[in-house]
Each structure stands twice: as structure tokens, then as C-alpha cells.
Amino acid sequence: MKKILISIIIFSFLLCGCQKTTPLSHKEFCLDTIVQITLYDSSSKNILNNCFNLCKKYELVFSANNKESELYKINHAHHKLDEQPLSKELFKVIKEGLYYSQLSQGAFDITIGSVSSLWNFKENKLPDDQQIKTHLNDISYQNIILDNQKIRFLNEQTMIDLGAIAKGYIADQIKSYLLKNKVNSALINLGGNILCVGQKNNNPFSIGITDPQNTNHSILSLNINNLSIVTSGTYQRYIEINSKKYHHILNPSTGYCYDNDLSSVTIVSKSSLQGDALSTVCFALGKEKGLALLNSIKNVSGCFIDDHNQISYSKNFKKYLSN
């Protein structure tokens, strides 16, 4: 009788050990987009809530539109030609932004804020052309002096826009928080900036890349372990006037969107900040220069989809494709 009882106890224990944690997921609007975070090996609502608290915390650091944010106050300070102290987070992200601005030789430029602020993609109308031309003179990453956790502007009208890099940094911080709290399997989705934490039930995450011509479908499917996938695409935010589409990836030289026959660029990398920045940098550079840049950087790869849905891959990208 004892042997039977012991067997039942052992069998019950094995069953409990094999049970998988039910995924815990939450979605809400923040960072000016839809954020969804899913935990696969934790049932802690407190951990999940703290992830969204991090989003809200960093929105008050990096937002160019929220008047309460640190960046907004820096951009609109009365004495911008004087040194201003920065938080560690803002200093780090601006520094990274300046690096990628220089890497692209200004094709991507975080000081596009005075022009990007003129575009409102929630209203179907173009900004005033003369205002755009006037503010083009204020765009140059060389107008920013960054040193000793302080910033100084060389042009009072120059404004910083971190919209192409901050979400990547935030995703990386959320991942770091999850790992510190023993969450080793999760999916972080900040409006299309996707960061995979570990694996999903001991299998790779299956991540779809949006078909630019049919955004309800995927054109590619990737198998991803513990990496970031970021896409910059013309279909994400745009207005359409007189049958012409104006998307949100702006050319610092013209103040209008890039028109280079590209629909999207997707980057796979370990760091989401790196992927976020490079997806915009490579889109701005165009297919040939963008591919050349990616092929020169270790442990980063990407794919380019043109306006005819033709796909070009950097080296090593195809290893992520689902069969």
C-alpha cells in the first residue's frame, strides 16, 4: 500500500513539474504607441506592472512632445546656449543618437526636432513648406556639445528628437529588469520594436515581418532566440494627400520623407537600441549603402523591402528565416 501511495505522490510531483506557466500578458497605449508585454515563465502581475511603470518613467525622460519630460524641457530651455545637466539615461541615449547621426553622415540626425515637430500624422495635412525650409538650417548633430553629463546647444533653434532610438533603449531596460527578476522567457513589443527574452517554451519565437503592401499579413517569418527585431517602414505612420503618401521617416536635408524606393528595413541585433537606430539609419542611406553598412557591423543583420516587395538580405540574415 505504501509503495502505491509513494508512486502516486511521485507521479503527481512529475505532473506538476511538467506544467507550463500560463502566459501573462498586458497591452496598453503608452510611448505614443501600443505596448504589449508577455511573460511566459512568470505569473507575477507585479513584475508585469513594473514593466509598464518603466515605460511611463522613460516617457517622462525621452518624449519630445510631453511638456513634463526632461527632453522637452531641454529643447525649450530659455538659455540653451549654456550648459544644461542631463540625467544618466538622457545623456546615454543622446550620446548614442549622436554616434548614429555621425555614422550616417547626417542622413539620420537626432536634431531634426524643429522640423519633425511640424509634422502631425494624426491630421491629414502637410506642414507649411516655408516653415520647413526655415528650420532646415537648425538641423545638424554638430550643433550639440555633449560632455560630463551635460549638454550645450550651438544653435538656439536646434531641437532633439529621439523617436528613432528611445524605444530601443526602453526595451533593453525592460529586458534587463526582467532578467534581474528571474524572468527568462518573455516578449516585449513596443509598437513593433520587438525584443525576445530567451526562448518561448524552449523553442524560438516566431516573429513575422509585415508585408508593406498588405499590412494585415507577414511577408517573412523569422525564428528568433534572445534577440531584437526592429522595423522602420513607410506604412507605420503616414498621411496621404492627392494620392501621394508622406511617411514619417524624414530626410534632414529636405524636411520631407525619404523617397528612395524602400518600403521597410528590418534589423536583427542583440541590442534593441542598436536595432532601432540602424533600422532608420539604413532606411535613410538606401539599399546599397545600408547593406554595405550592415555587412560591416558584427552580429547585426537585416533585410530591405522595396516598393515592389522585392527583398534584399544582408549577410547572415537568411539563417533566421523559417523554413
N, C-alpha and C positions, 0 to 999 in steps of 0.2 A: 504493500500500500504506500509505504514511504517513497519507494522508487518511482511509482506512478506520479505521486504528488510532486516530487523533485523534477521529474520530466516535464510536467505541466508548467511548473514555475520557470524552468529554463526556456521552454518553448515560448511562453508569454513574454519573457525578457527579450528573446530574439526578435519577436514580432515588434515589440516596442522600439527596439534598436533600429529596425528596418524602416520604420515610419518616417516619411519625409515631412518637414515642416511646411505647412500651408503657406504659400507666398503671401506676404503682407505688402500691400501697395496703396499708394495715395497719390492723387493728382490735384493740382490747383494752379491758378494763374498767379505767377509772380515772375520777376525779372523780365516783365513785358512779354511773357510767352507762357505756354502751358508746360509746367514742370511735372514729371511723373517719376517717382522713385519706388522701386520694388525690391524687397528683401526676400531672399529665397532660403536663408538658413537662420532666420531670427523672427520671433513673434513679438518683438518689443515695439510697442507703439511709441514709447518714449524716444527710442533711437530714431524712429522714422520722423517723428515730430521735430526732433532736433535738427534733422537734415533740412527741413523746410525753414527752421529758425535761422540756419546758416544762410540760406538763400536770402531771407529778409535782412539779415545783418549786412551781407555784402551788397545788397541793393542800395543800402544807405552809404556805401563806400563808392561804388563804381557808376551809379546811374548818372547820365548826363542830363536827365530831364527832371529828376526829383529834386526840388529846391532844398530838401533837407540833407541831401547826400554830400559827402566830402568832395567828390569831384565837381559837382555843380558849384559849390562854394569857392573852390579853387579857380574854376573857369570864370566866375563872375566877381572875383575879388576886386576891390577898388584900387589896390596897389599891386597889380600883377607883375610889375617890373621889379618889385622887391622879392626877396626870398620868402617862400612860404613853407612851413613844416608839413610833412606828409606822414600818414600812418605807414607802418611797415608794409601792409597789404597794397595800398595805393602806390607807394614807391616802387615795389617789386613789379606790379603789372604795367605801370608806365615805363619802367626801365625795359621790360620785355617788349612792349609796344614800340619803343624807340629802336630796339635792336632789329625787329622785323621791318620797320619802316626803312632803316638803313640797308638791310639785306635786299630789299626790293628796289632800292634806289628811288624811293618815293612813290612807286606805283601803288603801294599801300602806305597810308600815312595817318597816324592816330591824331594828327592835328587838323583833321578835316571837319572838326566840330562846328565851325562857323558856317559851313555850307550844309553839312548833313542835318543841322537843326532847322534849315529852311524847308526840308522835305517832310511832308506829313503823308505817310502812306495809308492813313485812315481816311483821308479825304481825296476824292478823285480830281485833283487839280495840281497843276505844276507850280512850283515856286516862281517868283519874279526873276526873270532872266538877268536883269541888271543887278539885282542883289547878289545873285550867284557870281557874276563876273567881278563885282566889287570885292567879295570875300575870298576870291581865289588867291589874292595877294597875301592873305593871312595864313595860308596853308604851307607849312614847312616844319618838318620834325627838327630842323636845325634851329627853330625858334625856342626850343626847350633846353634849358640847362638844368641837369639833374645831378645833385651831389650831396653826400652826407645826409641823406633822407630829407632833402629839401628841394624845392623846385623854384625856378625863376623863368619867367617868360621874357623873350626879347621883343615880342610884339603884343601890345595890349589886347588886340582883337583876336589873337590866336586862341582857339579852344580845342580841348582834347575830347575825343570820342573813343571810348574803349569797347564799343559794341561788338567789335570783331575779335575780341580777345578775352574779355572779362568772364564770359560764361565758361570758357575752358578752365580758367583758374578756379572758379567756384566749383566746377565738377571735380577737379583734382582735390580740393579741400574737403568736399563731401566724402570722396573715396577714402581719404586719409582718416577722417573721423570714423567711418565705418570699420576700417581695419583695426583702429585702436580699440574699438568696442567689439572686436571678435566677430564682425560680420564679414564673411569671406566669399559670399555669393550674393550679388546684387546687380541691379541695372539702374543706372542714373540717366535720365533723359531730360535734358534742359532744352526743350523746344527743338529737338533734332540734334543737339550736341549729345552724343551718346557715349557713356563710359561704362564699360563692363568691369565689374569687380569679380575676379576669379572666373569660375565656370557656373553653368546652370545645371544643377543635378548631375555633376561630373561629366557634362557634355559641353561643347562650345555653345555660346549664344549664337542664335541665327538672326542676323541683322540685315534687313532689306534696304537697298538704296533706291530712293524714289525715282520713278520714271518721269522725267521732266515734261514729257508730252501727255502723260496720263497719271496725275499725281495721286490717284487712288490705288495705284499699283506699283510694284517694285520692278526695276529693270535688272537688278542683280541681287543675289543673296550671298551674304558673307558668313563664314564660320569664325567667330572671334572669341579668344580667351584673354581676359585681363587686359584689354586694350581700349583705346578711344577711337571712335569713328565720328568725324565731323564733316558735314557737307555745307558748302556755300552754293546756293542755287538761285537762278533768276525767278523761280516760281515761288519763293518763300515770302517775299514782300514786294509788292509792285502795285502800280496804278496803270490803267490803260486809257489812253486818250487818242481819239481819232485813229483807232486800230493800231496804235503804237504802244508797246509795253515799256514802261520805265521801272526798272527794278532797283533794289536798294544798295547794290554794290557800286559805289560811286568812284569815279575817276578823279583824283585830286587835281589833275591838270585842266579838267573841263567843268567839274561840278555836276556833271550828269553821269548816268550809269555807263558802265563799260559796254561797248558793242564790239565783241571780239569773236562772235560765232560760238561762244561757250554757253551751255545751259547750267552746268554744275561741275564742281570739283569736290571730290571726297578724299579725305586724308585718314589713313590708319596710322596711329602712333601710340606710344606709351603714355605720353603726357597730353591731356586734353587741351591745355593751354597752347602747346605747340601745334596740335592739330587744328585748333580754332584759328590761330593766326595764319598758318600755312594754307588753309583752305581758301582764305581771302587773298593772301599774297599770290598764290599760284593762279587763281582766277584772274587777278589783276595783270599778271605777267603774260597770260595767254598760254595756249597749249605747249608750244615748243619750248619757250623759256621756263615755263612752270615744270614741265617734265625734266628738263635739264637740272633745275634746282633740286627737285625731289631726288633724282638719281645721284646727287652729290651729298645727300644727307643720310647718315647711318640710321638704320632701324625705323625709317619712315617710308611709307609708300602711298600711292594714290591713284585715282582714276579720273579722267576728264571725259565728260559727256558733252558733245557739241549740239548745235541747234537741230541737227538731223538725226540725233540719237546714236551717232557713231561714238564708240567708246575707245579711249586710248589709256593704256596702263603704264605706270612706272615699273621699274624692275622690282620683282618680288611681290607685286600686288596679287598676282593670279593665285598664289598659294592660299589666299583667304577665300577664294570662290567656292561656293557649294557645288558639288558635282551634280 
